[in-house]
Amino acid sequence: MTISNIIATVLMMTGLIFMAIAALGIFKFPDFYTRLHAAGVGDTLALLLILFGMVVVCGFKILSLKLLLIFGLLILTNPVGTNLITMVGVHFHNYQNYNSKARITDEDEEEGR
Amino acid sequence: MQSVFTFLFAGLLVIAALMVFFILYKKNNFDRLNALFSLNTQIILLIITVGFIDGRIDMYIDIAISYAILGFVTTIILAKYMGGRR
């Protein structure tokens, strides 16, 4: 094995370990919001490590650019989706009386637009 | 390098199967949505890994890009539908 393959193997195995830890957190954490924390943080870091390992395997090709495109897309959409699920859960369960604290009336919403 | 990708494929497949188990046997709807979003990420990585094992990565990478966009749109629409009108 060359030196780039060894670096790629270390990166991908570390990413797999982080993905397993995120899955364990989704299973074992006690609360809905802590489970969201485990999924959002752990999945994003595992994705970063595994895709960088694949880029190291590919080398300088157009294929690496496509892998980096997937990486950029997922690192934009993964926290946004987790934030969206969190806000939907907070609104639905009325977490820490959130809905009456941040009350936005219809007039304010129309003026904001 | 083939064996490394095979090991990665097996590990990701086990984690994805655990997520499917979690989706089937959990009662809370938002937990299911969270697990579905995590499963989306793992399926994208599984598609790319299958491409590396098979040797036709040029075809599988485009499928992975389109799956990433579609999975994000699916999660947004499901979250908006479950949460009701905000």
Backbone of each chain as ProteinMPNN parsed JSONL, in Angstrom:
{"seq_chain_A": "MTISNIIATVLMMTGLIFMAIAALGIFKFPDFYTRLHAAGVGDTLALLLILFGMVVVCGFKILSLKLLLIFGLLILTNPVGTNLITMVGVHFHNYQNYNSKARITDEDEEEGR", "coords_chain_A": {"N_chain_A": [[0.84, -1.2, 0.0], [0.462, 2.21, -0.789], [1.456, 5.495, 0.496], [-0.663, 7.298, 0.378], [-2.878, 5.639, 0.308], [-2.802, 4.573, 2.863], [-3.285, 6.84, 4.428], [-5.871, 7.455, 3.536], [-7.235, 5.153, 4.379], [-7.047, 5.387, 7.179], [-8.494, 7.763, 7.57], [-11.073, 7.023, 6.615], [-11.774, 4.895, 8.314], [-11.816, 6.176, 10.787], [-13.967, 7.889, 10.316], [-15.994, 5.979, 10.068], [-16.082, 5.005, 12.666], [-16.969, 7.301, 13.989], [-19.488, 7.541, 12.829], [-20.711, 5.235, 13.829], [-20.736, 5.915, 16.534], [-22.492, 8.064, 16.482], [-24.843, 6.734, 15.71], [-25.181, 5.105, 17.95], [-25.642, 7.088, 19.831], [-28.086, 8.059, 18.88], [-29.634, 5.873, 19.497], [-29.376, 5.533, 22.323], [-29.54, 7.872, 23.874], [-31.259, 9.907, 26.352], [-33.31, 11.812, 25.778], [-35.401, 13.588, 23.416], [-34.237, 15.908, 22.301], [-31.533, 15.673, 22.939], [-30.964, 13.442, 21.424], [-31.267, 14.526, 18.876], [-29.082, 16.243, 18.901], [-26.937, 14.423, 18.958], [-27.276, 13.166, 16.467], [-27.03, 15.287, 14.599], [-24.427, 16.484, 15.006], [-22.597, 14.294, 15.064], [-23.073, 12.89, 12.63], [-22.398, 14.785, 10.689], [-19.634, 15.198, 11.077], [-18.66, 12.607, 10.618], [-19.337, 12.244, 7.963], [-17.712, 14.207, 6.747], [-15.131, 13.122, 7.268], [-15.189, 10.588, 5.958], [-15.727, 11.28, 3.277], [-13.497, 12.883, 2.702], [-11.517, 10.951, 2.893], [-12.19, 9.396, 0.633], [-11.679, 11.272, -1.378], [-8.9, 11.484, -1.137], [-8.194, 8.939, -1.995], [-8.976, 9.124, -4.708], [-7.43, 11.185, -5.927], [-6.115, 13.825, -8.098], [-8.615, 14.45, -10.003], [-11.538, 14.802, -12.113], [-13.427, 13.525, -10.742], [-12.887, 13.827, -8.027], [-13.69, 16.422, -7.72], [-16.425, 16.172, -8.033], [-16.979, 14.611, -5.785], [-16.31, 16.47, -3.818], [-18.303, 18.264, -4.38], [-20.607, 16.857, -3.544], [-19.914, 16.767, -0.867], [-19.949, 19.519, -0.152], [-22.643, 20.068, -0.604], [-23.932, 18.359, 1.244], [-22.854, 19.27, 3.648], [-23.955, 21.724, 3.765], [-26.748, 21.14, 3.808], [-27.231, 19.331, 5.894], [-26.973, 20.407, 8.66], [-28.992, 22.333, 8.355], [-31.331, 20.833, 7.924], [-31.438, 19.422, 10.361], [-31.815, 21.544, 12.11], [-34.299, 22.368, 11.245], [-35.938, 20.168, 11.906], [-35.622, 20.292, 14.669], [-36.867, 22.782, 15.252], [-39.475, 22.269, 14.441], [-40.152, 20.251, 16.265], [-39.923, 21.671, 18.669], [-41.948, 23.585, 18.384], [-44.122, 21.855, 18.249], [-44.178, 20.349, 20.655], [-44.25, 22.419, 22.445], [-41.9, 23.383, 23.833], [-40.379, 24.268, 26.819], [-42.23, 26.328, 27.096], [-42.229, 27.739, 24.649], [-43.823, 28.762, 22.573], [-45.473, 30.772, 23.561], [-43.653, 32.619, 24.39], [-42.125, 33.683, 22.188], [-43.992, 35.175, 20.549], [-45.275, 35.948, 17.468], [-47.13, 38.274, 15.848], [-49.675, 38.529, 13.275], [-49.55, 40.954, 11.974], [-46.929, 41.881, 12.391], [-45.58, 39.936, 10.967], [-46.408, 40.435, 8.373], [-45.382, 42.966, 7.99], [-42.702, 42.435, 8.114], [-42.245, 41.075, 5.766]], "CA_chain_A": [[0.0, 0.0, 0.0], [1.204, 3.473, -0.8], [1.208, 6.329, 1.672], [-1.988, 7.928, 0.266], [-3.89, 4.652, 0.682], [-2.818, 4.445, 4.326], [-3.986, 8.03, 4.96], [-7.293, 7.311, 3.227], [-7.803, 4.115, 5.245], [-7.196, 5.929, 8.538], [-9.601, 8.731, 7.565], [-12.376, 6.378, 6.463], [-12.115, 4.105, 9.506], [-12.223, 7.132, 11.829], [-15.32, 8.308, 9.995], [-16.934, 4.891, 10.383], [-16.228, 4.973, 14.128], [-17.827, 8.43, 14.381], [-20.863, 7.227, 12.411], [-21.24, 4.263, 14.792], [-21.011, 6.621, 17.79], [-23.719, 8.838, 16.271], [-25.973, 5.795, 15.744], [-25.347, 4.716, 19.36], [-26.27, 8.221, 20.505], [-29.504, 8.109, 18.504], [-30.347, 4.809, 20.212], [-29.275, 5.431, 23.78], [-29.676, 9.11, 24.64], [-32.551, 9.825, 27.041], [-34.313, 12.808, 25.434], [-35.503, 13.844, 21.978], [-33.324, 16.971, 21.868], [-30.169, 15.134, 22.982], [-30.806, 12.565, 20.253], [-31.029, 15.405, 17.73], [-27.698, 16.72, 19.011], [-26.041, 13.33, 18.556], [-27.396, 12.925, 15.029], [-26.533, 16.402, 13.803], [-22.993, 16.696, 15.12], [-21.822, 13.103, 14.713], [-23.196, 12.546, 11.218], [-21.672, 15.741, 9.848], [-18.191, 14.939, 11.174], [-18.364, 11.319, 9.976], [-19.425, 12.505, 6.518], [-16.496, 14.942, 6.377], [-13.955, 12.241, 7.285], [-15.282, 9.523, 4.939], [-15.595, 11.85, 1.929], [-12.102, 13.279, 2.497], [-10.775, 9.724, 2.595], [-12.434, 9.022, -0.764], [-10.967, 12.242, -2.223], [-7.487, 11.109, -1.107], [-8.066, 7.765, -2.868], [-9.144, 9.456, -6.122], [-6.373, 12.022, -6.487], [-6.571, 15.004, -8.836], [-9.429, 14.118, -11.168], [-12.844, 15.47, -12.067], [-14.198, 12.753, -9.779], [-12.703, 14.448, -6.713], [-14.513, 17.63, -7.697], [-17.804, 15.748, -7.782], [-17.063, 14.205, -4.372], [-16.345, 17.693, -3.017], [-19.638, 18.855, -4.578], [-21.497, 16.164, -2.605], [-19.515, 17.191, 0.477], [-20.47, 20.859, 0.095], [-24.104, 19.991, -0.553], [-24.389, 17.75, 2.493], [-22.482, 20.055, 4.826], [-24.948, 22.801, 3.861], [-28.124, 20.738, 4.077], [-27.394, 18.496, 7.091], [-27.386, 21.215, 9.819], [-30.269, 23.021, 8.097], [-32.408, 19.875, 8.168], [-31.523, 19.147, 11.792], [-32.418, 22.723, 12.722], [-35.728, 22.39, 10.899], [-36.606, 19.151, 12.728], [-35.644, 20.813, 16.034], [-37.865, 23.834, 15.418], [-40.797, 21.647, 14.36], [-40.38, 19.573, 17.538], [-40.13, 22.68, 19.715], [-43.288, 24.144, 18.218], [-45.169, 20.849, 18.476], [-44.246, 19.992, 22.07], [-44.235, 23.66, 23.228], [-40.753, 23.13, 24.708], [-40.104, 25.378, 27.743], [-43.233, 27.364, 26.832], [-41.616, 28.541, 23.583], [-44.78, 29.383, 21.666], [-46.015, 31.999, 24.108], [-42.569, 33.602, 24.549], [-41.797, 34.341, 20.925], [-45.236, 35.297, 19.808], [-45.215, 36.894, 16.354], [-48.488, 38.485, 15.362], [-49.783, 38.537, 11.819], [-49.158, 42.272, 11.452], [-45.465, 41.92, 12.349], [-45.113, 39.062, 9.897], [-46.634, 41.094, 7.088], [-44.436, 44.08, 7.849], [-41.375, 41.87, 7.857], [-42.12, 40.754, 4.347]], "C_chain_A": [[0.876, 1.252, 0.0], [0.779, 4.332, 0.385], [-0.182, 6.975, 1.607], [-3.093, 6.935, 0.644], [-3.968, 4.488, 2.191], [-3.549, 5.627, 4.963], [-5.49, 7.907, 4.739], [-7.946, 6.267, 4.12], [-8.038, 4.633, 6.658], [-8.374, 6.897, 8.599], [-10.963, 8.035, 7.505], [-12.76, 5.552, 7.687], [-12.493, 5.012, 10.671], [-13.651, 7.63, 11.585], [-16.358, 7.25, 10.314], [-17.164, 4.79, 11.889], [-17.146, 6.111, 14.596], [-19.279, 8.175, 14.0], [-21.512, 6.231, 13.377], [-21.574, 4.936, 16.116], [-22.287, 7.448, 17.667], [-24.946, 7.936, 16.316], [-26.254, 5.333, 17.172], [-26.01, 5.832, 20.149], [-27.741, 8.326, 20.164], [-30.281, 7.024, 19.246], [-30.455, 5.077, 21.702], [-29.511, 6.722, 24.544], [-31.092, 9.243, 25.188], [-33.649, 10.71, 26.471], [-34.33, 13.015, 23.925], [-34.467, 14.857, 21.517], [-31.874, 16.526, 21.952], [-29.926, 14.173, 21.825], [-30.575, 13.378, 18.99], [-29.592, 15.92, 17.717], [-26.716, 15.658, 18.526], [-26.076, 13.129, 17.049], [-26.749, 14.043, 14.229], [-25.025, 16.52, 13.821], [-22.21, 15.49, 14.609], [-21.887, 12.756, 13.239], [-22.398, 13.487, 10.338], [-20.169, 15.485, 9.891], [-17.821, 13.625, 10.481], [-18.386, 11.458, 8.463], [-18.184, 13.19, 6.001], [-15.313, 13.991, 6.261], [-14.02, 11.212, 6.166], [-15.113, 10.12, 3.543], [-14.181, 12.36, 1.679], [-11.213, 12.073, 2.239], [-10.949, 9.285, 1.153], [-11.742, 9.976, -1.722], [-9.477, 11.91, -2.273], [-7.248, 9.871, -1.977], [-8.076, 8.182, -4.339], [-7.963, 10.23, -6.69], [-6.952, 13.187, -7.259], [-7.29, 14.576, -10.108], [-10.693, 14.957, -11.089], [-13.747, 14.782, -11.045], [-14.086, 13.335, -8.373], [-13.55, 15.701, -6.585], [-15.974, 17.28, -7.434], [-17.987, 15.3, -6.336], [-17.108, 15.431, -3.472], [-17.669, 18.427, -3.193], [-20.65, 18.207, -3.641], [-21.206, 16.607, -1.178], [-20.081, 18.572, 0.808], [-21.981, 20.873, 0.236], [-24.575, 19.453, 0.791], [-24.012, 18.596, 3.694], [-23.312, 21.328, 4.892], [-26.287, 22.283, 4.352], [-28.293, 19.971, 5.376], [-27.72, 19.321, 8.343], [-28.706, 21.943, 9.605], [-31.45, 22.088, 8.373], [-32.567, 19.552, 9.635], [-32.16, 20.316, 12.534], [-33.912, 22.779, 12.463], [-36.506, 21.379, 11.74], [-36.705, 19.632, 14.174], [-36.739, 21.847, 16.219], [-39.28, 23.272, 15.326], [-41.134, 20.94, 15.669], [-40.656, 20.542, 18.657], [-41.524, 23.289, 19.606], [-44.364, 23.131, 18.591], [-45.318, 20.524, 19.953], [-44.34, 21.199, 22.995], [-43.132, 23.607, 24.284], [-40.385, 24.386, 25.481], [-40.977, 26.594, 27.428], [-42.776, 28.315, 25.73], [-42.656, 29.344, 22.81], [-45.359, 30.671, 22.226], [-44.918, 33.039, 24.331], [-42.364, 34.382, 23.259], [-43.047, 34.43, 20.075], [-45.085, 36.351, 18.72], [-46.629, 37.052, 15.82], [-48.482, 38.536, 13.846], [-49.335, 39.877, 11.224], [-47.638, 42.383, 11.341], [-44.934, 41.09, 11.191], [-45.307, 39.718, 8.528], [-45.69, 42.274, 6.884], [-43.028, 43.595, 7.552], [-41.194, 41.517, 6.397], [-42.169, 42.035, 3.543]], "O_chain_A": [[1.888, 1.329, 0.697], [-0.108, 3.975, 1.16], [-0.816, 7.181, 2.641], [-4.11, 7.318, 1.222], [-5.049, 4.29, 2.746], [-4.325, 5.458, 5.903], [-6.286, 8.21, 5.628], [-9.074, 6.455, 4.575], [-9.075, 4.365, 7.266], [-9.16, 6.869, 9.546], [-11.887, 8.394, 8.235], [-13.931, 5.508, 8.063], [-13.38, 4.678, 11.456], [-14.439, 7.775, 12.52], [-17.458, 7.56, 10.77], [-18.278, 4.527, 12.342], [-17.986, 5.922, 15.475], [-20.195, 8.538, 14.738], [-22.691, 6.351, 13.709], [-22.565, 4.589, 16.758], [-23.073, 7.535, 18.611], [-25.972, 8.309, 16.885], [-27.41, 5.184, 17.567], [-26.836, 5.577, 21.026], [-28.562, 8.639, 21.025], [-31.447, 7.219, 19.59], [-31.517, 4.872, 22.29], [-29.67, 6.679, 25.764], [-32.037, 8.752, 24.571], [-34.826, 10.399, 26.655], [-33.375, 12.655, 23.236], [-33.876, 14.689, 20.451], [-31.056, 16.944, 21.133], [-28.814, 14.094, 21.303], [-29.788, 12.985, 18.13], [-28.965, 16.02, 16.663], [-25.783, 15.954, 17.78], [-25.035, 12.942, 16.42], [-26.002, 13.783, 13.286], [-24.4, 16.644, 12.768], [-21.276, 15.636, 13.821], [-20.878, 12.37, 12.649], [-21.79, 13.061, 9.357], [-19.5, 15.547, 8.86], [-16.781, 13.543, 9.827], [-17.563, 10.868, 7.763], [-17.653, 12.823, 4.953], [-14.571, 14.036, 5.28], [-13.019, 10.977, 5.488], [-14.428, 9.533, 2.706], [-13.7, 12.281, 0.549], [-10.263, 12.153, 1.459], [-9.992, 8.853, 0.511], [-11.263, 9.55, -2.773], [-8.851, 12.037, -3.326], [-6.208, 9.768, -2.626], [-7.29, 7.668, -5.135], [-7.535, 9.965, -7.813], [-8.129, 13.514, -7.109], [-6.669, 14.367, -11.151], [-10.901, 15.716, -10.142], [-14.705, 15.373, -10.548], [-15.057, 13.339, -7.616], [-14.064, 16.017, -5.512], [-16.675, 17.99, -6.712], [-19.022, 15.571, -5.727], [-17.842, 15.454, -2.484], [-18.119, 19.128, -2.287], [-21.454, 18.897, -3.015], [-22.121, 16.799, -0.378], [-20.621, 18.787, 1.893], [-22.536, 21.585, 1.073], [-25.49, 20.002, 1.406], [-24.762, 18.645, 4.669], [-23.383, 21.96, 5.945], [-26.909, 22.901, 5.215], [-29.395, 19.95, 5.926], [-28.669, 18.975, 9.046], [-29.461, 22.151, 10.555], [-32.443, 22.493, 8.977], [-33.689, 19.419, 10.123], [-32.944, 20.121, 13.463], [-34.695, 23.176, 13.326], [-37.595, 21.68, 12.23], [-37.721, 19.421, 14.837], [-37.465, 21.814, 17.213], [-40.181, 23.727, 16.031], [-42.27, 21.015, 16.137], [-41.513, 20.292, 19.505], [-42.201, 23.487, 20.615], [-45.388, 23.487, 19.173], [-46.435, 20.43, 20.462], [-44.495, 21.034, 24.205], [-43.394, 23.765, 25.476], [-40.114, 25.433, 24.894], [-40.52, 27.736, 27.487], [-42.912, 29.532, 25.848], [-42.398, 30.486, 22.431], [-45.705, 31.574, 21.464], [-45.22, 34.226, 24.451], [-42.426, 35.611, 23.255], [-43.133, 33.823, 19.007], [-44.8, 37.513, 19.011], [-47.252, 36.081, 15.392], [-47.427, 38.581, 13.214], [-48.809, 39.926, 10.113], [-47.111, 42.897, 10.355], [-43.976, 41.473, 10.52], [-44.47, 39.571, 7.636], [-45.254, 42.553, 5.767], [-42.263, 44.246, 6.841], [-40.097, 41.65, 5.854], [-42.08, 41.997, 2.316]]}, "seq_chain_B": "MQSVFTFLFAGLLVIAALMVFFILYKKNNFDRLNALFSLNTQIILLIITVGFIDGRIDMYIDIAISYAILGFVTTIILAKYMGGRR", "coords_chain_B": {"N_chain_B": [[-7.003, -1.928, -1.5], [-9.567, -2.544, -2.085], [-10.564, -4.22, -0.085], [-10.747, -2.528, 2.084], [-12.783, -0.797, 1.283], [-14.824, -2.66, 1.15], [-15.096, -3.382, 3.84], [-15.898, -0.935, 4.877], [-18.343, -0.669, 3.557], [-19.76, -2.806, 4.73], [-19.872, -1.992, 7.426], [-21.298, 0.445, 7.234], [-23.666, -0.575, 6.264], [-24.62, -2.106, 8.407], [-25.098, -0.039, 10.264], [-27.072, 1.414, 8.898], [-29.086, -0.513, 8.85], [-29.637, -0.643, 11.583], [-30.748, 1.906, 11.887], [-33.081, 1.644, 10.357], [-34.407, -0.264, 11.896], [-34.782, 1.297, 14.198], [-36.516, 3.252, 13.165], [-38.747, 1.67, 12.621], [-39.586, 0.675, 15.134], [-39.992, 2.747, 16.959], [-41.973, 5.074, 18.79], [-42.299, 7.843, 18.8], [-42.896, 10.483, 16.555], [-41.157, 12.51, 15.651], [-38.672, 11.612, 16.37], [-38.509, 9.489, 14.616], [-38.357, 10.905, 12.239], [-35.917, 12.189, 12.533], [-34.188, 9.971, 12.58], [-34.636, 9.099, 10.008], [-33.485, 11.151, 8.553], [-30.844, 10.827, 9.266], [-30.43, 8.305, 8.167], [-30.578, 8.928, 5.484], [-28.13, 10.259, 4.958], [-26.399, 8.064, 5.391], [-27.173, 6.352, 3.335], [-26.391, 7.749, 1.06], [-23.585, 7.652, 1.357], [-23.312, 4.884, 1.183], [-24.042, 4.412, -1.497], [-21.923, 5.659, -2.881], [-19.82, 4.087, -1.978], [-20.471, 1.567, -3.01], [-20.095, 2.186, -5.675], [-17.297, 2.503, -5.717], [-16.478, -0.107, -5.094], [-17.56, -1.555, -7.195], [-16.319, -0.429, -9.381], [-17.337, 1.291, -11.246], [-17.49, 4.117, -10.725], [-18.02, 6.549, -11.918], [-20.617, 6.513, -12.823], [-22.153, 6.05, -10.513], [-21.722, 8.258, -8.917], [-23.188, 10.414, -9.841], [-25.766, 9.533, -9.337], [-25.652, 9.585, -6.579], [-25.415, 12.337, -6.06], [-27.92, 13.299, -6.973], [-29.551, 11.875, -5.248], [-28.873, 13.02, -2.823], [-29.894, 15.646, -3.032], [-32.638, 15.078, -3.384], [-33.248, 13.718, -0.995], [-32.925, 15.714, 0.925], [-34.95, 17.512, 0.2], [-37.164, 15.866, 0.614], [-37.022, 15.504, 3.415], [-37.447, 18.127, 4.306], [-40.067, 18.621, 3.382], [-41.519, 16.617, 4.704], [-41.095, 17.4, 7.364], [-42.348, 19.912, 7.431], [-44.928, 19.054, 6.928], [-45.535, 17.401, 9.11], [-45.27, 19.181, 11.268], [-47.297, 20.95, 10.979], [-49.037, 24.028, 10.229], [-46.933, 26.781, 10.502]], "CA_chain_B": [[-7.988, -0.881, -1.265], [-10.889, -3.139, -2.252], [-11.011, -4.781, 1.193], [-11.126, -1.404, 2.952], [-14.116, -0.338, 0.885], [-15.804, -3.688, 1.527], [-15.329, -3.253, 5.288], [-16.686, 0.296, 5.058], [-19.703, -0.983, 3.102], [-20.413, -3.657, 5.731], [-20.149, -1.196, 8.615], [-22.39, 1.384, 6.952], [-24.905, -1.34, 6.096], [-25.096, -2.438, 9.756], [-25.644, 1.175, 10.886], [-28.325, 1.731, 8.216], [-30.093, -1.479, 9.314], [-30.038, -0.197, 12.924], [-31.631, 3.058, 11.732], [-34.386, 1.153, 9.903], [-35.004, -0.867, 13.093], [-35.21, 2.405, 15.059], [-37.691, 3.882, 12.559], [-39.913, 0.791, 12.696], [-40.044, 0.331, 16.48], [-40.071, 3.887, 17.85], [-43.316, 5.622, 18.725], [-42.321, 9.287, 18.611], [-42.785, 10.76, 15.129], [-40.01, 13.359, 15.323], [-37.52, 10.718, 16.442], [-38.464, 8.752, 13.349], [-37.908, 11.835, 11.205], [-34.48, 12.374, 12.765], [-33.505, 8.755, 12.145], [-34.731, 9.065, 8.54], [-32.501, 12.097, 8.035], [-29.539, 10.181, 9.437], [-30.387, 7.205, 7.188], [-30.332, 9.555, 4.191], [-26.68, 10.427, 4.863], [-25.728, 6.772, 5.269], [-27.458, 5.756, 2.023], [-25.522, 8.426, 0.088], [-22.242, 7.061, 1.479], [-23.384, 3.498, 0.68], [-24.049, 4.436, -2.962], [-20.562, 5.962, -3.357], [-18.955, 2.942, -1.679], [-20.79, 0.543, -4.011], [-19.418, 2.595, -6.895], [-15.858, 2.198, -5.613], [-16.284, -1.561, -5.128], [-17.931, -2.048, -8.513], [-15.393, 0.079, -10.383], [-18.002, 2.229, -12.15], [-17.817, 5.23, -9.843], [-18.492, 7.688, -12.709], [-22.071, 6.472, -12.925], [-22.799, 6.083, -9.202], [-21.554, 9.541, -8.24], [-24.312, 11.279, -10.224], [-26.93, 9.052, -8.585], [-25.503, 10.05, -5.195], [-25.732, 13.774, -6.009], [-29.361, 13.504, -7.074], [-30.186, 11.357, -4.036], [-28.661, 13.987, -1.741], [-30.86, 16.746, -3.174], [-33.999, 14.583, -3.164], [-33.426, 13.4, 0.42], [-33.095, 16.964, 1.677], [-36.291, 18.039, -0.091], [-38.112, 14.985, 1.3], [-37.022, 15.789, 4.846], [-38.088, 19.428, 4.545], [-41.518, 18.553, 3.173], [-42.095, 15.817, 5.791], [-41.081, 18.177, 8.6], [-43.396, 20.917, 7.324], [-46.22, 18.38, 6.991], [-45.783, 16.925, 10.475], [-45.353, 20.266, 12.223], [-48.463, 21.772, 10.756], [-48.761, 25.371, 9.725], [-46.22, 27.589, 11.485]], "C_chain_B": [[-9.403, -1.431, -1.356], [-11.448, -3.635, -0.915], [-11.44, -3.677, 2.154], [-12.525, -0.918, 2.612], [-15.183, -1.374, 1.229], [-16.132, -3.622, 3.012], [-16.186, -2.029, 5.587], [-18.141, 0.071, 4.669], [-20.451, -1.806, 4.141], [-20.785, -2.855, 6.975], [-21.296, -0.238, 8.4], [-23.722, 0.664, 6.807], [-25.491, -1.73, 7.449], [-25.74, -1.22, 10.413], [-26.977, 1.557, 10.241], [-29.438, 0.77, 8.64], [-30.565, -1.123, 10.724], [-31.001, 0.987, 12.84], [-33.021, 2.623, 11.281], [-35.134, 0.5, 11.062], [-35.558, 0.203, 14.024], [-36.468, 3.067, 14.511], [-38.922, 3.001, 12.743], [-40.451, 0.665, 14.11], [-40.062, 1.49, 17.449], [-41.433, 4.539, 17.683], [-43.349, 7.109, 18.396], [-42.056, 9.633, 17.14], [-41.546, 11.566, 14.778], [-38.702, 12.589, 15.465], [-37.367, 9.919, 15.162], [-37.945, 9.633, 12.224], [-36.402, 12.077, 11.304], [-33.685, 11.17, 12.286], [-33.545, 8.623, 10.624], [-33.712, 9.994, 7.912], [-31.08, 11.545, 8.176], [-29.349, 9.044, 8.429], [-30.108, 7.718, 5.782], [-28.839, 9.735, 3.943], [-25.969, 9.097, 4.647], [-25.991, 6.131, 3.92], [-26.626, 6.43, 0.94], [-24.11, 7.838, 0.137], [-22.222, 5.627, 0.969], [-23.352, 3.468, -0.845], [-22.642, 4.698, -3.492], [-19.638, 4.776, -3.122], [-19.206, 1.779, -2.646], [-20.131, 0.889, -5.342], [-17.94, 2.299, -6.87], [-15.605, 0.698, -5.698], [-16.512, -2.075, -6.543], [-16.963, -1.588, -9.599], [-16.015, 1.035, -11.369], [-18.456, 3.448, -11.367], [-18.367, 6.418, -10.623], [-20.008, 7.719, -12.849], [-22.717, 6.694, -11.559], [-22.724, 7.456, -8.551], [-22.692, 10.503, -8.594], [-25.594, 10.866, -9.501], [-26.863, 9.555, -7.149], [-25.831, 11.522, -5.07], [-27.235, 14.0, -6.044], [-30.079, 12.973, -5.844], [-30.027, 12.316, -2.866], [-29.686, 15.102, -1.814], [-32.272, 16.264, -2.861], [-34.257, 14.258, -1.7], [-33.633, 14.637, 1.26], [-34.49, 17.536, 1.458], [-37.355, 17.203, 0.613], [-38.193, 15.296, 2.784], [-37.708, 17.107, 5.147], [-39.601, 19.314, 4.424], [-42.177, 17.721, 4.267], [-42.144, 16.604, 7.09], [-42.163, 19.236, 8.58], [-44.779, 20.281, 7.478], [-46.543, 17.919, 8.399], [-45.998, 18.066, 11.44], [-46.602, 21.096, 12.071], [-48.064, 23.139, 10.263], [-48.081, 26.191, 10.817], [-46.376, 29.063, 11.18]], "O_chain_B": [[-10.333, -0.866, -0.78], [-12.64, -3.496, -0.639], [-12.372, -3.854, 2.938], [-13.346, -0.659, 3.492], [-16.313, -1.017, 1.562], [-17.287, -3.781, 3.409], [-17.079, -2.072, 6.433], [-19.057, 0.545, 5.342], [-21.624, -1.553, 4.414], [-21.879, -3.014, 7.517], [-22.17, -0.104, 9.257], [-24.772, 1.196, 7.169], [-26.708, -1.695, 7.633], [-26.792, -1.333, 11.042], [-27.906, 1.974, 10.933], [-30.592, 1.175, 8.777], [-31.745, -1.275, 11.039], [-31.953, 1.074, 13.616], [-34.026, 3.155, 11.754], [-36.344, 0.679, 11.204], [-36.65, 0.058, 14.574], [-37.379, 3.405, 15.267], [-40.017, 3.506, 12.992], [-41.665, 0.559, 14.286], [-40.14, 1.267, 18.657], [-41.989, 4.563, 16.586], [-44.305, 7.592, 17.788], [-41.099, 9.132, 16.549], [-40.939, 11.344, 13.73], [-37.732, 12.876, 14.763], [-36.257, 9.695, 14.68], [-37.191, 9.179, 11.363], [-35.705, 12.158, 10.293], [-32.635, 11.32, 11.662], [-32.609, 8.102, 10.018], [-33.136, 9.681, 6.87], [-30.226, 11.769, 7.317], [-28.254, 8.843, 7.904], [-29.478, 7.029, 4.979], [-28.336, 9.411, 2.867], [-25.053, 8.999, 3.83], [-25.124, 5.429, 3.398], [-26.194, 5.768, -0.004], [-23.51, 7.56, -0.901], [-21.23, 5.193, 0.385], [-22.708, 2.598, -1.431], [-22.206, 4.045, -4.44], [-18.776, 4.481, -3.95], [-18.27, 1.09, -3.052], [-19.662, 0.002, -6.056], [-17.372, 1.888, -7.882], [-14.624, 0.271, -6.308], [-15.763, -2.919, -7.036], [-16.798, -2.263, -10.615], [-15.323, 1.551, -12.245], [-19.642, 3.779, -11.338], [-19.108, 7.224, -10.061], [-20.614, 8.783, -12.975], [-23.7, 7.426, -11.443], [-23.568, 7.792, -7.72], [-23.113, 11.308, -7.762], [-26.4, 11.707, -9.104], [-27.886, 9.91, -6.564], [-26.454, 11.935, -4.092], [-27.774, 14.782, -5.261], [-31.093, 13.533, -5.426], [-30.913, 12.426, -2.018], [-30.283, 15.473, -0.803], [-33.022, 16.944, -2.16], [-35.359, 14.49, -1.202], [-34.423, 14.625, 2.204], [-35.139, 17.988, 2.401], [-38.326, 17.742, 1.144], [-39.282, 15.35, 3.357], [-38.461, 17.214, 6.115], [-40.336, 19.843, 5.257], [-43.27, 18.06, 4.722], [-43.113, 16.501, 7.842], [-42.834, 19.451, 9.589], [-45.684, 20.869, 8.07], [-47.686, 18.027, 8.844], [-46.822, 17.954, 12.349], [-46.933, 21.878, 12.962], [-46.906, 23.383, 9.922], [-48.592, 26.285, 11.933], [-45.842, 29.903, 11.904]]}, "name": "protein", "num_of_chains": 2, "seq": "MTISNIIATVLMMTGLIFMAIAALGIFKFPDFYTRLHAAGVGDTLALLLILFGMVVVCGFKILSLKLLLIFGLLILTNPVGTNLITMVGVHFHNYQNYNSKARITDEDEEEGRMQSVFTFLFAGLLVIAALMVFFILYKKNNFDRLNALFSLNTQIILLIITVGFIDGRIDMYIDIAISYAILGFVTTIILAKYMGGRR"}
